[in-house]
Amino acid sequence: MDAAGFATYAREQIRAADVILARHREMVGVCSCGRLLPCSAAASVARRRRHFVDRLAQVEAPTVLGTARVGGPIDGEIVPTSRGQPYRYGR
Ligand SMILES: [Zn+2]
């Protein structure tokens, strides 16, 4: 399966997981499927959904990286520092 094929497959899996998760709503003390909370069925579907979200992000990452610019920040750009404080690059 190529990347585009996998991306389509992963999106279908995520959509299917959303449909299943819609049937598992937390109510007072129990899940809407009747299981006690935390619902093991909902947890396994949520785990599977997260797996495909992560894999989809990996597959689609090259596209994002491909559009990333080369070089450092430009003058006047706000960039995060190692301490998490933004500062204005340049003078
Ligand atoms: Zn449930």
PDB file of the backbone (N, CA, C, O) and the ligand in Angstrom, with CONECT records:
HET     ZN  A 101       1
ATOM      1  N   MET A   1       0.854  -1.198   0.000  1.00  0.00           N
ATOM      2  CA  MET A   1       0.000   0.000   0.000  1.00  0.00           C
ATOM      3  C   MET A   1       0.890   1.248   0.000  1.00  0.00           C
ATOM      4  O   MET A   1       1.804   1.359   0.817  1.00  0.00           O
ATOM      5  N   ASP A   2       0.625   2.175  -0.905  1.00  0.00           N
ATOM      6  CA  ASP A   2       1.444   3.384  -0.923  1.00  0.00           C
ATOM      7  C   ASP A   2       0.897   4.390   0.093  1.00  0.00           C
ATOM      8  O   ASP A   2      -0.120   4.142   0.741  1.00  0.00           O
ATOM      9  N   ALA A   3       1.584   5.524   0.219  1.00  0.00           N
ATOM     10  CA  ALA A   3       1.230   6.501   1.254  1.00  0.00           C
ATOM     11  C   ALA A   3      -0.186   7.037   1.054  1.00  0.00           C
ATOM     12  O   ALA A   3      -0.940   7.184   2.016  1.00  0.00           O
ATOM     13  N   ALA A   4      -0.546   7.327  -0.198  1.00  0.00           N
ATOM     14  CA  ALA A   4      -1.883   7.870  -0.463  1.00  0.00           C
ATOM     15  C   ALA A   4      -2.945   6.831  -0.139  1.00  0.00           C
ATOM     16  O   ALA A   4      -3.996   7.153   0.416  1.00  0.00           O
ATOM     17  N   GLY A   5      -2.659   5.573  -0.495  1.00  0.00           N
ATOM     18  CA  GLY A   5      -3.591   4.487  -0.186  1.00  0.00           C
ATOM     19  C   GLY A   5      -3.744   4.303   1.305  1.00  0.00           C
ATOM     20  O   GLY A   5      -4.848   4.095   1.807  1.00  0.00           O
ATOM     21  N   PHE A   6      -2.623   4.382   2.015  1.00  0.00           N
ATOM     22  CA  PHE A   6      -2.688   4.230   3.463  1.00  0.00           C
ATOM     23  C   PHE A   6      -3.459   5.388   4.096  1.00  0.00           C
ATOM     24  O   PHE A   6      -4.242   5.186   5.024  1.00  0.00           O
ATOM     25  N   ALA A   7      -3.232   6.608   3.584  1.00  0.00           N
ATOM     26  CA  ALA A   7      -3.917   7.777   4.143  1.00  0.00           C
ATOM     27  C   ALA A   7      -5.427   7.611   4.007  1.00  0.00           C
ATOM     28  O   ALA A   7      -6.173   7.927   4.934  1.00  0.00           O
ATOM     29  N   THR A   8      -5.880   7.115   2.853  1.00  0.00           N
ATOM     30  CA  THR A   8      -7.306   6.874   2.643  1.00  0.00           C
ATOM     31  C   THR A   8      -7.818   5.825   3.619  1.00  0.00           C
ATOM     32  O   THR A   8      -8.873   5.985   4.232  1.00  0.00           O
ATOM     33  N   TYR A   9      -7.041   4.737   3.750  1.00  0.00           N
ATOM     34  CA  TYR A   9      -7.396   3.651   4.662  1.00  0.00           C
ATOM     35  C   TYR A   9      -7.474   4.163   6.100  1.00  0.00           C
ATOM     36  O   TYR A   9      -8.417   3.850   6.826  1.00  0.00           O
ATOM     37  N   ALA A  10      -6.470   4.955   6.506  1.00  0.00           N
ATOM     38  CA  ALA A  10      -6.419   5.464   7.876  1.00  0.00           C
ATOM     39  C   ALA A  10      -7.610   6.377   8.150  1.00  0.00           C
ATOM     40  O   ALA A  10      -8.203   6.323   9.227  1.00  0.00           O
ATOM     41  N   ARG A  11      -7.961   7.222   7.166  1.00  0.00           N
ATOM     42  CA  ARG A  11      -9.109   8.115   7.359  1.00  0.00           C
ATOM     43  C   ARG A  11     -10.397   7.327   7.527  1.00  0.00           C
ATOM     44  O   ARG A  11     -11.260   7.689   8.327  1.00  0.00           O
ATOM     45  N   GLU A  12     -10.520   6.230   6.756  1.00  0.00           N
ATOM     46  CA  GLU A  12     -11.707   5.380   6.891  1.00  0.00           C
ATOM     47  C   GLU A  12     -11.749   4.748   8.282  1.00  0.00           C
ATOM     48  O   GLU A  12     -12.808   4.657   8.903  1.00  0.00           O
ATOM     49  N   GLN A  13     -10.583   4.315   8.759  1.00  0.00           N
ATOM     50  CA  GLN A  13     -10.519   3.702  10.087  1.00  0.00           C
ATOM     51  C   GLN A  13     -10.902   4.705  11.172  1.00  0.00           C
ATOM     52  O   GLN A  13     -11.614   4.367  12.118  1.00  0.00           O
ATOM     53  N   ILE A  14     -10.425   5.944  11.027  1.00  0.00           N
ATOM     54  CA  ILE A  14     -10.722   6.989  12.011  1.00  0.00           C
ATOM     55  C   ILE A  14     -12.212   7.314  11.990  1.00  0.00           C
ATOM     56  O   ILE A  14     -12.832   7.499  13.037  1.00  0.00           O
ATOM     57  N   ARG A  15     -12.783   7.383  10.778  1.00  0.00           N
ATOM     58  CA  ARG A  15     -14.208   7.685  10.657  1.00  0.00           C
ATOM     59  C   ARG A  15     -15.043   6.554  11.276  1.00  0.00           C
ATOM     60  O   ARG A  15     -16.030   6.795  11.971  1.00  0.00           O
ATOM     61  N   ALA A  16     -14.618   5.321  11.004  1.00  0.00           N
ATOM     62  CA  ALA A  16     -15.328   4.166  11.570  1.00  0.00           C
ATOM     63  C   ALA A  16     -15.239   4.178  13.096  1.00  0.00           C
ATOM     64  O   ALA A  16     -16.209   3.862  13.784  1.00  0.00           O
ATOM     65  N   ALA A  17     -14.068   4.547  13.617  1.00  0.00           N
ATOM     66  CA  ALA A  17     -13.894   4.610  15.075  1.00  0.00           C
ATOM     67  C   ALA A  17     -14.808   5.689  15.660  1.00  0.00           C
ATOM     68  O   ALA A  17     -15.381   5.504  16.734  1.00  0.00           O
ATOM     69  N   ASP A  18     -14.943   6.815  14.954  1.00  0.00           N
ATOM     70  CA  ASP A  18     -15.818   7.888  15.429  1.00  0.00           C
ATOM     71  C   ASP A  18     -17.268   7.407  15.520  1.00  0.00           C
ATOM     72  O   ASP A  18     -17.993   7.745  16.456  1.00  0.00           O
ATOM     73  N   VAL A  19     -17.675   6.606  14.518  1.00  0.00           N
ATOM     74  CA  VAL A  19     -19.050   6.079  14.504  1.00  0.00           C
ATOM     75  C   VAL A  19     -19.260   5.169  15.712  1.00  0.00           C
ATOM     76  O   VAL A  19     -20.288   5.236  16.386  1.00  0.00           O
ATOM     77  N   ILE A  20     -18.262   4.313  15.975  1.00  0.00           N
ATOM     78  CA  ILE A  20     -18.368   3.390  17.123  1.00  0.00           C
ATOM     79  C   ILE A  20     -18.360   4.171  18.430  1.00  0.00           C
ATOM     80  O   ILE A  20     -19.156   3.906  19.330  1.00  0.00           O
ATOM     81  N   LEU A  21     -17.446   5.141  18.523  1.00  0.00           N
ATOM     82  CA  LEU A  21     -17.333   5.913  19.769  1.00  0.00           C
ATOM     83  C   LEU A  21     -18.609   6.705  20.064  1.00  0.00           C
ATOM     84  O   LEU A  21     -18.918   6.988  21.221  1.00  0.00           O
ATOM     85  N   ALA A  22     -19.345   7.057  19.008  1.00  0.00           N
ATOM     86  CA  ALA A  22     -20.598   7.793  19.206  1.00  0.00           C
ATOM     87  C   ALA A  22     -21.611   6.951  19.976  1.00  0.00           C
ATOM     88  O   ALA A  22     -22.544   7.486  20.575  1.00  0.00           O
ATOM     89  N   ARG A  23     -21.424   5.631  19.955  1.00  0.00           N
ATOM     90  CA  ARG A  23     -22.343   4.739  20.681  1.00  0.00           C
ATOM     91  C   ARG A  23     -21.886   4.521  22.115  1.00  0.00           C
ATOM     92  O   ARG A  23     -22.576   3.871  22.900  1.00  0.00           O
ATOM     93  N   HIS A  24     -20.726   5.065  22.456  1.00  0.00           N
ATOM     94  CA  HIS A  24     -20.206   4.917  23.819  1.00  0.00           C
ATOM     95  C   HIS A  24     -20.119   6.293  24.465  1.00  0.00           C
ATOM     96  O   HIS A  24     -19.089   6.963  24.394  1.00  0.00           O
ATOM     97  N   ARG A  25     -21.190   6.693  25.080  1.00  0.00           N
ATOM     98  CA  ARG A  25     -21.210   7.991  25.762  1.00  0.00           C
ATOM     99  C   ARG A  25     -21.163   7.745  27.261  1.00  0.00           C
ATOM    100  O   ARG A  25     -21.854   6.869  27.782  1.00  0.00           O
ATOM    101  N   GLU A  26     -20.345   8.524  27.943  1.00  0.00           N
ATOM    102  CA  GLU A  26     -20.292   8.407  29.396  1.00  0.00           C
ATOM    103  C   GLU A  26     -21.563   8.961  30.002  1.00  0.00           C
ATOM    104  O   GLU A  26     -21.941  10.108  29.762  1.00  0.00           O
ATOM    105  N   MET A  27     -22.209   8.130  30.788  1.00  0.00           N
ATOM    106  CA  MET A  27     -23.383   8.597  31.516  1.00  0.00           C
ATOM    107  C   MET A  27     -23.012   8.538  32.997  1.00  0.00           C
ATOM    108  O   MET A  27     -21.838   8.374  33.330  1.00  0.00           O
ATOM    109  N   VAL A  28     -23.970   8.666  33.865  1.00  0.00           N
ATOM    110  CA  VAL A  28     -23.654   8.662  35.295  1.00  0.00           C
ATOM    111  C   VAL A  28     -23.238   7.252  35.717  1.00  0.00           C
ATOM    112  O   VAL A  28     -24.080   6.370  35.893  1.00  0.00           O
ATOM    113  N   GLY A  29     -21.918   7.053  35.877  1.00  0.00           N
ATOM    114  CA  GLY A  29     -21.422   5.771  36.376  1.00  0.00           C
ATOM    115  C   GLY A  29     -21.262   4.689  35.329  1.00  0.00           C
ATOM    116  O   GLY A  29     -20.470   3.767  35.524  1.00  0.00           O
ATOM    117  N   VAL A  30     -21.981   4.769  34.237  1.00  0.00           N
ATOM    118  CA  VAL A  30     -21.878   3.732  33.205  1.00  0.00           C
ATOM    119  C   VAL A  30     -21.728   4.353  31.821  1.00  0.00           C
ATOM    120  O   VAL A  30     -22.019   5.529  31.601  1.00  0.00           O
ATOM    121  N   CYS A  31     -21.259   3.509  30.893  1.00  0.00           N
ATOM    122  CA  CYS A  31     -21.191   3.910  29.486  1.00  0.00           C
ATOM    123  C   CYS A  31     -22.567   3.654  28.875  1.00  0.00           C
ATOM    124  O   CYS A  31     -23.321   2.813  29.365  1.00  0.00           O
ATOM    125  N   SER A  32     -22.891   4.376  27.813  1.00  0.00           N
ATOM    126  CA  SER A  32     -24.203   4.199  27.187  1.00  0.00           C
ATOM    127  C   SER A  32     -24.362   2.809  26.566  1.00  0.00           C
ATOM    128  O   SER A  32     -25.476   2.424  26.210  1.00  0.00           O
ATOM    129  N   CYS A  33     -23.261   2.043  26.427  1.00  0.00           N
ATOM    130  CA  CYS A  33     -23.357   0.668  25.921  1.00  0.00           C
ATOM    131  C   CYS A  33     -23.707  -0.293  27.047  1.00  0.00           C
ATOM    132  O   CYS A  33     -23.967  -1.469  26.795  1.00  0.00           O
ATOM    133  N   GLY A  34     -23.716   0.199  28.303  1.00  0.00           N
ATOM    134  CA  GLY A  34     -24.092  -0.640  29.428  1.00  0.00           C
ATOM    135  C   GLY A  34     -22.924  -1.095  30.282  1.00  0.00           C
ATOM    136  O   GLY A  34     -23.117  -1.589  31.393  1.00  0.00           O
ATOM    137  N   ARG A  35     -21.683  -0.926  29.756  1.00  0.00           N
ATOM    138  CA  ARG A  35     -20.517  -1.318  30.543  1.00  0.00           C
ATOM    139  C   ARG A  35     -20.237  -0.282  31.633  1.00  0.00           C
ATOM    140  O   ARG A  35     -20.626   0.882  31.531  1.00  0.00           O
ATOM    141  N   LEU A  36     -19.551  -0.746  32.675  1.00  0.00           N
ATOM    142  CA  LEU A  36     -19.123   0.190  33.710  1.00  0.00           C
ATOM    143  C   LEU A  36     -17.993   1.046  33.160  1.00  0.00           C
ATOM    144  O   LEU A  36     -17.242   0.612  32.287  1.00  0.00           O
ATOM    145  N   LEU A  37     -17.878   2.259  33.672  1.00  0.00           N
ATOM    146  CA  LEU A  37     -16.779   3.148  33.275  1.00  0.00           C
ATOM    147  C   LEU A  37     -15.526   2.799  34.068  1.00  0.00           C
ATOM    148  O   LEU A  37     -15.655   2.406  35.227  1.00  0.00           O
ATOM    149  N   PRO A  38     -14.328   2.920  33.516  1.00  0.00           N
ATOM    150  CA  PRO A  38     -14.116   3.293  32.111  1.00  0.00           C
ATOM    151  C   PRO A  38     -14.476   2.141  31.180  1.00  0.00           C
ATOM    152  O   PRO A  38     -14.154   0.988  31.463  1.00  0.00           O
ATOM    153  N   CYS A  39     -15.139   2.448  30.078  1.00  0.00           N
ATOM    154  CA  CYS A  39     -15.609   1.423  29.150  1.00  0.00           C
ATOM    155  C   CYS A  39     -14.426   0.838  28.379  1.00  0.00           C
ATOM    156  O   CYS A  39     -13.718   1.553  27.672  1.00  0.00           O
ATOM    157  N   SER A  40     -14.221  -0.487  28.528  1.00  0.00           N
ATOM    158  CA  SER A  40     -13.082  -1.128  27.875  1.00  0.00           C
ATOM    159  C   SER A  40     -13.237  -1.119  26.355  1.00  0.00           C
ATOM    160  O   SER A  40     -12.253  -0.986  25.628  1.00  0.00           O
ATOM    161  N   ALA A  41     -14.466  -1.259  25.883  1.00  0.00           N
ATOM    162  CA  ALA A  41     -14.699  -1.269  24.431  1.00  0.00           C
ATOM    163  C   ALA A  41     -14.374   0.097  23.833  1.00  0.00           C
ATOM    164  O   ALA A  41     -13.698   0.191  22.809  1.00  0.00           O
ATOM    165  N   ALA A  42     -14.858   1.144  24.479  1.00  0.00           N
ATOM    166  CA  ALA A  42     -14.596   2.498  23.995  1.00  0.00           C
ATOM    167  C   ALA A  42     -13.097   2.800  24.067  1.00  0.00           C
ATOM    168  O   ALA A  42     -12.549   3.450  23.177  1.00  0.00           O
ATOM    169  N   ALA A  43     -12.431   2.323  25.134  1.00  0.00           N
ATOM    170  CA  ALA A  43     -11.003   2.583  25.287  1.00  0.00           C
ATOM    171  C   ALA A  43     -10.203   1.942  24.166  1.00  0.00           C
ATOM    172  O   ALA A  43      -9.271   2.553  23.643  1.00  0.00           O
ATOM    173  N   SER A  44     -10.560   0.704  23.786  1.00  0.00           N
ATOM    174  CA  SER A  44      -9.798   0.028  22.739  1.00  0.00           C
ATOM    175  C   SER A  44     -10.036   0.686  21.382  1.00  0.00           C
ATOM    176  O   SER A  44      -9.119   0.771  20.566  1.00  0.00           O
ATOM    177  N   VAL A  45     -11.255   1.150  21.137  1.00  0.00           N
ATOM    178  CA  VAL A  45     -11.543   1.849  19.877  1.00  0.00           C
ATOM    179  C   VAL A  45     -10.815   3.191  19.850  1.00  0.00           C
ATOM    180  O   VAL A  45     -10.269   3.584  18.819  1.00  0.00           O
ATOM    181  N   ALA A  46     -10.809   3.896  20.990  1.00  0.00           N
ATOM    182  CA  ALA A  46     -10.125   5.184  21.080  1.00  0.00           C
ATOM    183  C   ALA A  46      -8.620   5.000  20.856  1.00  0.00           C
ATOM    184  O   ALA A  46      -7.970   5.834  20.226  1.00  0.00           O
ATOM    185  N   ARG A  47      -8.076   3.891  21.382  1.00  0.00           N
ATOM    186  CA  ARG A  47      -6.649   3.604  21.209  1.00  0.00           C
ATOM    187  C   ARG A  47      -6.356   3.365  19.727  1.00  0.00           C
ATOM    188  O   ARG A  47      -5.375   3.868  19.181  1.00  0.00           O
ATOM    189  N   ARG A  48      -7.230   2.587  19.095  1.00  0.00           N
ATOM    190  CA  ARG A  48      -7.072   2.273  17.668  1.00  0.00           C
ATOM    191  C   ARG A  48      -7.173   3.556  16.833  1.00  0.00           C
ATOM    192  O   ARG A  48      -6.405   3.762  15.893  1.00  0.00           O
ATOM    193  N   ARG A  49      -8.142   4.420  17.196  1.00  0.00           N
ATOM    194  CA  ARG A  49      -8.315   5.681  16.484  1.00  0.00           C
ATOM    195  C   ARG A  49      -7.056   6.534  16.599  1.00  0.00           C
ATOM    196  O   ARG A  49      -6.596   7.112  15.614  1.00  0.00           O
ATOM    197  N   ARG A  50      -6.490   6.608  17.835  1.00  0.00           N
ATOM    198  CA  ARG A  50      -5.290   7.410  18.067  1.00  0.00           C
ATOM    199  C   ARG A  50      -4.120   6.879  17.247  1.00  0.00           C
ATOM    200  O   ARG A  50      -3.322   7.645  16.709  1.00  0.00           O
ATOM    201  N   HIS A  51      -4.034   5.536  17.160  1.00  0.00           N
ATOM    202  CA  HIS A  51      -2.982   4.911  16.367  1.00  0.00           C
ATOM    203  C   HIS A  51      -3.046   5.398  14.917  1.00  0.00           C
ATOM    204  O   HIS A  51      -2.024   5.765  14.337  1.00  0.00           O
ATOM    205  N   PHE A  52      -4.243   5.399  14.337  1.00  0.00           N
ATOM    206  CA  PHE A  52      -4.374   5.808  12.940  1.00  0.00           C
ATOM    207  C   PHE A  52      -4.178   7.309  12.766  1.00  0.00           C
ATOM    208  O   PHE A  52      -3.673   7.752  11.735  1.00  0.00           O
ATOM    209  N   VAL A  53      -4.575   8.098  13.770  1.00  0.00           N
ATOM    210  CA  VAL A  53      -4.320   9.542  13.706  1.00  0.00           C
ATOM    211  C   VAL A  53      -2.813   9.797  13.662  1.00  0.00           C
ATOM    212  O   VAL A  53      -2.328  10.614  12.880  1.00  0.00           O
ATOM    213  N   ASP A  54      -2.076   9.066  14.533  1.00  0.00           N
ATOM    214  CA  ASP A  54      -0.611   9.227  14.571  1.00  0.00           C
ATOM    215  C   ASP A  54       0.028   8.791  13.254  1.00  0.00           C
ATOM    216  O   ASP A  54       0.882   9.489  12.706  1.00  0.00           O
ATOM    217  N   ARG A  55      -0.397   7.622  12.748  1.00  0.00           N
ATOM    218  CA  ARG A  55       0.169   7.111  11.501  1.00  0.00           C
ATOM    219  C   ARG A  55      -0.152   8.037  10.339  1.00  0.00           C
ATOM    220  O   ARG A  55       0.683   8.261   9.462  1.00  0.00           O
ATOM    221  N   LEU A  56      -1.364   8.571  10.340  1.00  0.00           N
ATOM    222  CA  LEU A  56      -1.779   9.491   9.279  1.00  0.00           C
ATOM    223  C   LEU A  56      -0.901  10.746   9.316  1.00  0.00           C
ATOM    224  O   LEU A  56      -0.501  11.261   8.271  1.00  0.00           O
ATOM    225  N   ALA A  57      -0.604  11.234  10.527  1.00  0.00           N
ATOM    226  CA  ALA A  57       0.251  12.413  10.676  1.00  0.00           C
ATOM    227  C   ALA A  57       1.645  12.120  10.131  1.00  0.00           C
ATOM    228  O   ALA A  57       2.263  12.980   9.504  1.00  0.00           O
ATOM    229  N   GLN A  58       2.144  10.897  10.373  1.00  0.00           N
ATOM    230  CA  GLN A  58       3.475  10.521   9.867  1.00  0.00           C
ATOM    231  C   GLN A  58       3.472  10.474   8.346  1.00  0.00           C
ATOM    232  O   GLN A  58       4.399  10.957   7.696  1.00  0.00           O
ATOM    233  N   VAL A  59       2.417   9.885   7.784  1.00  0.00           N
ATOM    234  CA  VAL A  59       2.326   9.753   6.328  1.00  0.00           C
ATOM    235  C   VAL A  59       2.257  11.124   5.667  1.00  0.00           C
ATOM    236  O   VAL A  59       2.842  11.354   4.609  1.00  0.00           O
ATOM    237  N   GLU A  60       1.522  12.036   6.323  1.00  0.00           N
ATOM    238  CA  GLU A  60       1.317  13.346   5.723  1.00  0.00           C
ATOM    239  C   GLU A  60       2.411  14.341   6.085  1.00  0.00           C
ATOM    240  O   GLU A  60       2.453  15.444   5.539  1.00  0.00           O
ATOM    241  N   ALA A  61       3.309  13.956   7.014  1.00  0.00           N
ATOM    242  CA  ALA A  61       4.378  14.853   7.451  1.00  0.00           C
ATOM    243  C   ALA A  61       5.278  15.332   6.307  1.00  0.00           C
ATOM    244  O   ALA A  61       5.614  16.516   6.262  1.00  0.00           O
ATOM    245  N   PRO A  62       5.688  14.435   5.365  1.00  0.00           N
ATOM    246  CA  PRO A  62       6.590  14.898   4.284  1.00  0.00           C
ATOM    247  C   PRO A  62       6.015  16.076   3.507  1.00  0.00           C
ATOM    248  O   PRO A  62       6.761  16.950   3.065  1.00  0.00           O
ATOM    249  N   THR A  63       4.692  16.109   3.337  1.00  0.00           N
ATOM    250  CA  THR A  63       4.058  17.209   2.617  1.00  0.00           C
ATOM    251  C   THR A  63       4.290  18.517   3.364  1.00  0.00           C
ATOM    252  O   THR A  63       4.603  19.549   2.771  1.00  0.00           O
ATOM    253  N   VAL A  64       4.128  18.444   4.689  1.00  0.00           N
ATOM    254  CA  VAL A  64       4.304  19.633   5.516  1.00  0.00           C
ATOM    255  C   VAL A  64       5.762  20.068   5.497  1.00  0.00           C
ATOM    256  O   VAL A  64       6.066  21.252   5.348  1.00  0.00           O
ATOM    257  N   LEU A  65       6.675  19.082   5.653  1.00  0.00           N
ATOM    258  CA  LEU A  65       8.096  19.406   5.664  1.00  0.00           C
ATOM    259  C   LEU A  65       8.522  19.979   4.323  1.00  0.00           C
ATOM    260  O   LEU A  65       9.396  20.844   4.258  1.00  0.00           O
ATOM    261  N   GLY A  66       7.901  19.494   3.251  1.00  0.00           N
ATOM    262  CA  GLY A  66       8.270  19.942   1.918  1.00  0.00           C
ATOM    263  C   GLY A  66       7.978  21.413   1.692  1.00  0.00           C
ATOM    264  O   GLY A  66       8.598  22.056   0.845  1.00  0.00           O
ATOM    265  N   THR A  67       7.029  21.942   2.457  1.00  0.00           N
ATOM    266  CA  THR A  67       6.684  23.343   2.270  1.00  0.00           C
ATOM    267  C   THR A  67       7.405  24.236   3.278  1.00  0.00           C
ATOM    268  O   THR A  67       7.291  25.461   3.236  1.00  0.00           O
ATOM    269  N   ALA A  68       8.161  23.586   4.201  1.00  0.00           N
ATOM    270  CA  ALA A  68       8.876  24.373   5.205  1.00  0.00           C
ATOM    271  C   ALA A  68       9.973  25.185   4.523  1.00  0.00           C
ATOM    272  O   ALA A  68      10.631  24.698   3.604  1.00  0.00           O
ATOM    273  N   ARG A  69      10.163  26.389   4.963  1.00  0.00           N
ATOM    274  CA  ARG A  69      11.179  27.230   4.341  1.00  0.00           C
ATOM    275  C   ARG A  69      12.554  26.841   4.852  1.00  0.00           C
ATOM    276  O   ARG A  69      12.687  26.208   5.900  1.00  0.00           O
ATOM    277  N   VAL A  70      13.554  27.219   4.115  1.00  0.00           N
ATOM    278  CA  VAL A  70      14.931  26.952   4.489  1.00  0.00           C
ATOM    279  C   VAL A  70      15.497  28.218   5.114  1.00  0.00           C
ATOM    280  O   VAL A  70      15.227  29.329   4.659  1.00  0.00           O
ATOM    281  N   GLY A  71      16.286  28.029   6.166  1.00  0.00           N
ATOM    282  CA  GLY A  71      16.924  29.183   6.793  1.00  0.00           C
ATOM    283  C   GLY A  71      16.285  29.532   8.115  1.00  0.00           C
ATOM    284  O   GLY A  71      15.300  28.918   8.523  1.00  0.00           O
ATOM    285  N   GLY A  72      16.842  30.508   8.776  1.00  0.00           N
ATOM    286  CA  GLY A  72      16.388  30.905  10.101  1.00  0.00           C
ATOM    287  C   GLY A  72      15.245  31.883  10.039  1.00  0.00           C
ATOM    288  O   GLY A  72      14.712  32.175   8.968  1.00  0.00           O
ATOM    289  N   PRO A  73      14.875  32.383  11.193  1.00  0.00           N
ATOM    290  CA  PRO A  73      13.784  33.365  11.247  1.00  0.00           C
ATOM    291  C   PRO A  73      14.185  34.675  10.582  1.00  0.00           C
ATOM    292  O   PRO A  73      15.363  35.029  10.533  1.00  0.00           O
ATOM    293  N   ILE A  74      13.211  35.370  10.086  1.00  0.00           N
ATOM    294  CA  ILE A  74      13.483  36.657   9.451  1.00  0.00           C
ATOM    295  C   ILE A  74      13.413  37.760  10.499  1.00  0.00           C
ATOM    296  O   ILE A  74      12.825  37.568  11.563  1.00  0.00           O
ATOM    297  N   ASP A  75      13.996  38.888  10.212  1.00  0.00           N
ATOM    298  CA  ASP A  75      13.972  40.010  11.152  1.00  0.00           C
ATOM    299  C   ASP A  75      12.537  40.390  11.494  1.00  0.00           C
ATOM    300  O   ASP A  75      11.677  40.488  10.619  1.00  0.00           O
ATOM    301  N   GLY A  76      12.300  40.599  12.780  1.00  0.00           N
ATOM    302  CA  GLY A  76      10.989  41.026  13.214  1.00  0.00           C
ATOM    303  C   GLY A  76      10.044  39.883  13.504  1.00  0.00           C
ATOM    304  O   GLY A  76       8.939  40.105  13.999  1.00  0.00           O
ATOM    305  N   GLU A  77      10.467  38.633  13.197  1.00  0.00           N
ATOM    306  CA  GLU A  77       9.600  37.487  13.439  1.00  0.00           C
ATOM    307  C   GLU A  77       9.626  37.115  14.916  1.00  0.00           C
ATOM    308  O   GLU A  77      10.679  37.157  15.552  1.00  0.00           O
ATOM    309  N   ILE A  78       8.475  36.754  15.458  1.00  0.00           N
ATOM    310  CA  ILE A  78       8.403  36.311  16.850  1.00  0.00           C
ATOM    311  C   ILE A  78       8.758  34.832  16.871  1.00  0.00           C
ATOM    312  O   ILE A  78       8.080  34.026  16.234  1.00  0.00           O
ATOM    313  N   VAL A  79       9.803  34.467  17.588  1.00  0.00           N
ATOM    314  CA  VAL A  79      10.212  33.064  17.656  1.00  0.00           C
ATOM    315  C   VAL A  79      10.285  32.640  19.122  1.00  0.00           C
ATOM    316  O   VAL A  79      10.638  33.440  19.989  1.00  0.00           O
ATOM    317  N   PRO A  80       9.949  31.377  19.394  1.00  0.00           N
ATOM    318  CA  PRO A  80      10.034  30.899  20.772  1.00  0.00           C
ATOM    319  C   PRO A  80      11.491  30.681  21.170  1.00  0.00           C
ATOM    320  O   PRO A  80      12.299  30.266  20.340  1.00  0.00           O
ATOM    321  N   THR A  81      11.832  30.952  22.410  1.00  0.00           N
ATOM    322  CA  THR A  81      13.167  30.682  22.912  1.00  0.00           C
ATOM    323  C   THR A  81      13.147  29.379  23.691  1.00  0.00           C
ATOM    324  O   THR A  81      12.093  28.775  23.887  1.00  0.00           O
ATOM    325  N   SER A  82      14.333  28.950  24.136  1.00  0.00           N
ATOM    326  CA  SER A  82      14.414  27.704  24.889  1.00  0.00           C
ATOM    327  C   SER A  82      13.653  27.799  26.200  1.00  0.00           C
ATOM    328  O   SER A  82      13.235  26.780  26.750  1.00  0.00           O
ATOM    329  N   ARG A  83      13.467  29.014  26.708  1.00  0.00           N
ATOM    330  CA  ARG A  83      12.713  29.171  27.960  1.00  0.00           C
ATOM    331  C   ARG A  83      11.218  29.318  27.716  1.00  0.00           C
ATOM    332  O   ARG A  83      10.431  29.476  28.650  1.00  0.00           O
ATOM    333  N   GLY A  84      10.839  29.262  26.426  1.00  0.00           N
ATOM    334  CA  GLY A  84       9.427  29.364  26.118  1.00  0.00           C
ATOM    335  C   GLY A  84       8.939  30.791  26.031  1.00  0.00           C
ATOM    336  O   GLY A  84       7.752  31.034  25.812  1.00  0.00           O
ATOM    337  N   GLN A  85       9.866  31.755  26.204  1.00  0.00           N
ATOM    338  CA  GLN A  85       9.464  33.158  26.112  1.00  0.00           C
ATOM    339  C   GLN A  85       9.663  33.631  24.670  1.00  0.00           C
ATOM    340  O   GLN A  85      10.764  33.513  24.132  1.00  0.00           O
ATOM    341  N   PRO A  86       8.639  34.151  24.055  1.00  0.00           N
ATOM    342  CA  PRO A  86       8.818  34.653  22.693  1.00  0.00           C
ATOM    343  C   PRO A  86       9.651  35.932  22.701  1.00  0.00           C
ATOM    344  O   PRO A  86       9.549  36.741  23.623  1.00  0.00           O
ATOM    345  N   TYR A  87      10.450  36.102  21.704  1.00  0.00           N
ATOM    346  CA  TYR A  87      11.159  37.363  21.590  1.00  0.00           C
ATOM    347  C   TYR A  87      11.217  37.753  20.133  1.00  0.00           C
ATOM    348  O   TYR A  87      11.027  36.916  19.250  1.00  0.00           O
ATOM    349  N   ARG A  88      11.473  38.998  19.882  1.00  0.00           N
ATOM    350  CA  ARG A  88      11.487  39.493  18.509  1.00  0.00           C
ATOM    351  C   ARG A  88      12.896  39.336  17.944  1.00  0.00           C
ATOM    352  O   ARG A  88      13.861  39.904  18.456  1.00  0.00           O
ATOM    353  N   TYR A  89      12.983  38.547  16.870  1.00  0.00           N
ATOM    354  CA  TYR A  89      14.270  38.256  16.271  1.00  0.00           C
ATOM    355  C   TYR A  89      14.809  39.497  15.555  1.00  0.00           C
ATOM    356  O   TYR A  89      14.046  40.245  14.943  1.00  0.00           O
ATOM    357  N   GLY A  90      16.107  39.707  15.632  1.00  0.00           N
ATOM    358  CA  GLY A  90      16.710  40.845  14.943  1.00  0.00           C
ATOM    359  C   GLY A  90      16.656  42.081  15.825  1.00  0.00           C
ATOM    360  O   GLY A  90      16.531  41.979  17.045  1.00  0.00           O
ATOM    361  N   ARG A  91      16.751  43.235  15.210  1.00  0.00           N
ATOM    362  CA  ARG A  91      16.753  44.481  15.993  1.00  0.00           C
ATOM    363  C   ARG A  91      15.627  45.395  15.565  1.00  0.00           C
ATOM    364  O   ARG A  91      15.475  46.487  16.114  1.00  0.00           O
TER     365      ARG A  91
HETATM  366 ZN    ZN A 101     -19.105   1.656  26.030  1.00  0.00          ZN2+
END
